């Protein structure tokens, strides 16, 4: 069963470690003239949505949100490769190895702290952008031959108006409802063995469920 991480000391240590790395990534990108970005944990800034499946390693999901680009927003390959190289620079500065390019994220190696909780953890960084009030995630469609691969923007299902919905939910202090819905959905897809249903999609579904329950007649 998936549960929220309750070891506060371990959670704090992880947050310091991965926040430092991702902050370095964002700073490196924003010093350049190609992209302007901000970081988000899945769940609009985290909001205590870090989860773990039983005692298995923890995957920490981050989004790099593109705010501006000096170039073609649809040149997805260039964007992904640029962020990957910048991520490796940030990782190297903290003694980590290079990330791996998966379909929907850049994934680090697993790490453990030398003291305290021995649970392994890694960081997944997805690249997203908002356009016409909907959210899109950069996807690397792999064929087995790199030269024949495709890179596309994939619209999050039912993500229209997501930002406005999140703001309204927070305004009425309903965020714990989103947390519970998010956890329920993660476990639902785990039971179904649907391993392709991302945290990003679970988050969108949880926000919509709470918003529709309280604000849609």
C-alpha distance (Angstrom), angle and dihedral (degrees) to the residues before:
residue distance angle dihedral
X1 . . .
X2 3.77 . .
X3 3.81 115.7 .
X4 3.78 138.2 172.0
X5 3.80 113.0 -95.0
X6 3.80 107.9 -100.0
X7 3.82 101.3 180.0
X8 3.80 97.0 100.5
X9 3.81 95.0 -172.1
X10 3.80 91.9 51.4
X11 3.79 90.8 44.4
X12 3.80 91.3 51.6
X13 3.81 92.3 49.2
X14 3.79 91.3 49.7
X15 3.78 92.8 47.3
X16 3.79 91.9 52.6
X17 3.80 92.1 48.5
X18 3.78 99.6 45.9
X19 3.81 95.3 36.0
X20 3.80 89.5 56.3
X21 3.80 91.5 51.2
X22 3.79 96.0 45.9
X23 3.81 91.8 43.2
X24 3.80 88.6 54.7
X25 3.81 89.2 49.9
X26 3.80 92.3 52.0
X27 3.81 92.7 45.5
X28 3.81 92.1 49.9
X29 3.80 91.8 50.3
X30 3.79 94.3 45.7
X31 3.82 92.1 50.4
X32 3.79 87.3 62.0
X33 3.80 125.7 72.6
X34 3.80 98.8 -125.1
X35 3.81 107.1 73.1
X36 3.78 137.5 14.1
X37 3.78 111.1 -155.5
X38 3.78 145.2 165.0
X39 3.78 128.9 -153.4
X40 3.77 124.8 -121.9
X41 3.75 131.2 179.8
X42 3.78 111.9 -137.3
X43 3.78 101.4 -85.1
X44 3.80 99.8 47.6
X45 3.76 101.0 -72.9
X46 3.78 97.5 -7.9
X47 3.79 101.3 -80.0
X48 3.82 89.4 -166.9
X49 3.80 96.6 -61.5
X50 3.82 96.9 137.2
X51 3.81 108.0 131.2
X52 3.79 138.8 -175.2
X53 3.80 132.4 -160.0
X54 3.83 104.2 -130.2
X55 3.83 106.5 -64.9
X56 3.78 95.5 -27.9
X57 3.83 123.9 123.0
X58 3.79 117.0 -72.5
X59 3.81 120.9 -116.0
X60 3.79 111.2 -155.8
X61 3.79 110.6 -153.7
X62 3.79 119.4 -148.6
X63 3.79 131.0 174.0
X64 3.79 125.2 -149.6
X65 3.80 103.4 -151.9
X66 3.81 114.8 -155.7
X67 3.80 110.5 -137.8
X68 3.81 98.3 172.0
X69 3.79 138.6 1.1
X70 3.79 131.9 -162.8
X71 3.77 93.9 -148.6
X72 3.78 141.4 23.5
X73 3.81 113.3 -25.7
X74 3.80 88.1 -158.3
X75 3.81 93.7 58.8
X76 3.79 87.6 96.6
X77 3.79 95.9 164.5
X78 3.81 92.0 56.8
X79 3.80 91.3 47.3
X80 3.81 94.2 49.1
X81 3.80 93.8 46.4
X82 3.79 91.9 46.8
X83 3.81 93.1 51.5
X84 3.81 91.0 43.9
X85 3.81 92.0 55.6
X86 3.81 92.1 45.9
X87 3.81 90.3 48.4
X88 3.80 90.7 53.1
X89 3.81 90.0 52.7
X90 3.82 90.5 52.5
X91 3.81 91.7 46.2
X92 3.80 93.1 48.8
X93 3.81 90.6 52.8
X94 3.82 87.9 61.3
X95 3.80 95.8 42.9
X96 3.81 96.3 -101.7
X97 3.81 126.3 135.7
X98 3.80 124.9 -114.3
X99 3.79 120.1 -70.6
X100 3.80 124.8 -114.5
X101 3.80 122.9 -122.5
X102 3.80 108.2 -125.9
X103 3.79 126.6 176.5
X104 3.79 97.5 -87.7
X105 3.81 105.5 9.9
X106 3.78 148.6 25.2
X107 3.81 107.7 -109.1
X108 3.79 127.9 -158.3
X109 3.77 129.5 -149.1
X110 3.81 117.6 -91.0
X111 3.79 118.2 -94.9
X112 3.81 136.5 -170.1
X113 3.78 131.8 -159.9
X114 3.80 115.2 -116.8
X115 3.80 91.3 -133.7
X116 3.79 133.1 38.1
X117 3.79 124.1 4.9
X118 3.85 108.5 26.8
X119 3.83 95.0 -155.4
X120 3.80 113.6 131.7
X121 3.79 119.0 -127.6
X122 3.79 138.4 -173.8
X123 3.80 137.3 -175.3
X124 3.81 126.2 -119.3
X125 3.80 116.0 -164.5
X126 3.80 117.9 -166.2
X127 3.81 124.0 -172.5
X128 3.80 115.7 -131.4
X129 3.79 140.5 167.4
X130 3.79 137.5 -173.1
X131 3.80 119.7 -128.0
X132 3.80 129.7 168.1
X133 3.82 89.9 -5.7
X134 3.84 92.8 -57.3
X135 3.80 130.7 103.7
X136 3.81 124.7 -123.7
X137 3.79 131.4 -167.2
X138 3.80 124.4 -153.1
X139 3.81 110.3 -118.5
X140 3.81 127.5 -165.9
X141 3.80 106.3 -151.0
X142 3.80 103.2 -155.5
X143 3.80 122.7 -153.6
X144 3.79 99.2 175.7
X145 3.80 90.2 -102.9
X146 3.80 111.1 80.0
X147 3.80 94.0 -152.0
X148 3.81 90.2 57.5
X149 3.81 96.8 46.0
X150 3.80 123.0 114.8
X151 3.81 129.9 -139.7
X152 3.79 117.8 -159.2
X153 3.80 144.1 163.2
X154 3.79 108.9 -111.5
X155 3.81 116.8 -160.0
X156 3.79 114.3 -130.7
X157 3.78 107.8 -118.5
X158 3.82 111.4 -106.7
X159 3.82 91.8 -0.8
X160 3.81 93.2 132.3
X161 3.80 109.8 127.1
X162 3.80 92.6 2.0
X163 3.80 95.9 141.9
X164 3.81 93.1 52.4
X165 3.79 90.5 47.5
X166 3.81 92.3 51.4
X167 3.79 91.6 49.9
X168 3.80 91.9 51.1
X169 3.80 92.7 47.3
X170 3.80 90.5 51.9
X171 3.80 91.3 46.4
X172 3.80 90.2 59.0
X173 3.83 93.7 43.2
X174 3.79 94.5 -115.2
X175 3.79 98.0 132.6
X176 3.80 94.3 112.9
X177 3.79 87.1 60.8
X178 3.80 88.7 57.3
X179 3.82 90.5 49.3
X180 3.79 91.4 52.7
X181 3.80 93.1 45.6
X182 3.81 90.3 47.8
X183 3.81 92.5 52.0
X184 3.81 92.2 46.4
X185 3.78 91.2 52.4
X186 3.80 93.1 48.0
X187 3.81 89.5 53.7
X188 3.80 93.1 43.2
X189 3.80 92.2 56.5
X190 3.80 91.0 42.9
X191 3.82 90.4 55.9
X192 3.79 89.1 48.8
X193 3.81 89.1 49.7
X194 3.77 88.1 -125.3
X195 3.80 97.8 154.0
X196 3.79 93.2 166.1
X197 3.80 93.8 67.9
X198 3.79 102.8 100.7
X199 3.79 129.3 -146.8
X200 3.81 85.8 -115.3
X201 3.81 90.9 61.2
X202 3.81 93.2 42.5
X203 3.79 88.7 53.7
X204 3.81 92.9 51.0
X205 3.80 90.8 48.8
X206 3.81 92.5 48.4
X207 3.81 92.9 50.8
X208 3.80 91.7 48.3
X209 3.80 92.4 47.7
X210 3.81 93.3 53.5
X211 3.80 94.0 40.9
X212 3.80 93.0 50.2
X213 3.80 91.9 47.1
X214 3.80 95.9 53.2
X215 3.79 106.5 24.6
X216 3.80 108.2 28.1
X217 3.76 119.4 78.7
